[in-house]
Amino acid sequence: METEFKPVEAPRRRDVGQPFEEIPLPERRWYQWIHDVFSALDELGEAQLKALNVIIRQNNIMIGLLSTIAGVPLPPGVPPVPTVEVFRNYMSEDQLDNKGVVNKATPVDIEVYEILGRNAKYGFIYSETGTIILKFNNGSPIPLKVADFFDIHDQHLEVEKLRIETESVADLTFRLLLV
């Protein structure tokens, strides 16, 4: 038994794929609902991407460090991590005359540029026993309370001169690393 197909007339080209002049009422509600849902999803996705970009920008140094440790290439836009050659020349409290001790009578003045031959961009200062006052590049005083930690890189500082002083007459100790 042979089936014979009848030829049919194709629709005219201008009738195919033409948008509705006006969507009929029962379908209009569904189209509007679908449009609203996808618009809300697009806005939510855009907000999430913006938040992710902010987090990535804030953590570029850590991302670079982790990628260097893992041995994978750096992601685009992440600055290279300083290697051992940069950290070969550093300064700590052990290199000071009073070995990390400060009191009201003997403040600590450090000429970082003269000692290292460059400004320090990385490092930290940690107060061990009391409140000390930091002055970077003859600027305004920054109090550092006991067990507080001051990270130079987080503050985007380049330290040329550093003065550490206190109001205490007793000896206060601190830790210091300038790179």
N, C-alpha and C positions, 0 to 999 in steps of 0.2 A: 504494500500500500504506500503510495507516494503522496507526500504532503506538498501541496503547492501553496507557496506564500503569495499573497496578493500585494502588489506594490501600493505604497501609501504616499500621499503627497507630503513633502517636507514643509514645515512651517516657514513662513516668509522670514527673511533675515531680520527685518526690523522688529518683529514680534518677539524674538528670542533675546533673553537677558535684559530686557528693558525694565528699569525701575518702575515701581508703582507710582502713579500720580499721587495716590493716597492709599495707604494700607487699609484694607477693610477692617472694620471695627473689632471683630473677635480676635483677629491675629495681631492687631495693633498693640494690645496690652502685653502680649507675650514678647513681641519685638522690643518694646520699650523696657520691659523687665530684663531681658537678656542684655540689652544695651547698658542699662544701669549697673548690672552685676559686673560685666566686663570692664566698664569704666572704673568702678570701685576697685577691682582687682589690679588694674593698671596703676591707679594712684597708690595703692598699698605697695605694689612692687617697686615703684619709683622711690617711695619713702624708705623702703628697706635698703635699696641700693645706695641711696644718699648716706644713710647711717653706716653702712658697711664701708663706704669710701672714707668717712671720717675716722672710723676705727683703724683702717689700714694706714691712713696718713699719720695717725698718732703713734702707731706701732711700727713704723718703717724700720727703725734701728733694730728692734727685736726680731722682725721678720728677716732682715738681712743677716743678723747674727745666727739665727736658727738655720737659715739656708746655707750659710758658710759652714756651720758645724755638720749639717747633713750632707754637704758636698754637692748640693744642687745649684744650678745657676740662679743668680739673683732675679727676682721678679722685676718687670719693667717699672721704672719710676722709683725704685728703692736705691738709696745711695750705698756705695760700697762700705763695708765695715772696716774700721781701722784694724790693721794687722799688727803683728808683734813688733815690726820695725817702728811703728809709731810709739809703742809703749816701752821701748827699750830705755828711754830717757825719761825718768819720772822723779818726783820729789815726795818724800814722806816726812813725818814728824821726827824720825830718827836722824835725819840730816840737819835738823835745827840744833842750835847751841844748847837750848834748855830742854831738849828731847820731849816736846809736847806738853810743857807745863807753862801756865800763864797765871798771873795774879795782877792786882791793881798796880803794884809798883813796877812790874816788868811786863809790858805788853809785847807781843811778838809781831815784828815787822818783817815781811818776806818780800823780797824783790824777785818775783817769779821770772821776769824776763831776763834779768841778769844771771840767774842760776841755771835756768833751762835753755836760754838762748831763744826763747819763743814764748808766746802767751799760752797759758794752759786753757784748754777747752773742755777737758774731761777731768773727773775726779770728785772727791767728796770731802766733807768735814763733818766730824762726829764729836759731839760733846759727851765726855764720859762722866764727869763728876759735878758739873754745875752749869749755870748760864754764862755763856760767852757771847761777845759781841763781835760780829764780822764786819769789816769794811773792805769792799772790793774796789780797787782803782780809785781810792780816795773818795768813794761815794758815801751814800747814807748808811747808817749803822743797821745791821740786821741781827736781832737777838736770836740765839740758838740755845734752847733750854736743854737740860740734862736729858740724855738719851735721844736727842733729836739728831736727824741726819740731813745734811744739806748737800744736794747733788748739783754740781756746777752745770753739767750738760743739760739737765731739765730746765734750768733757768736761762739757757742760751747766753751764758757769760763767757767772755774771754778775759782771763785774770792776768793782769800785768803786775799789779801790786796787791798785797793782802795784808791787812792788819787785824790781829786777833787781840782783843782786850777783854777785861771783865771789871766789875765793881767789887768783886770779892777780894778780901785781903789774904784768904787762904789760897794755897796752890790748887788750881783746877787743871785737870788733864783733858786732852783732846786727841783725836786721831785725824790724820790729814793725808790725803793722796792727791797730788796734782800731776796731771799728765798733759 
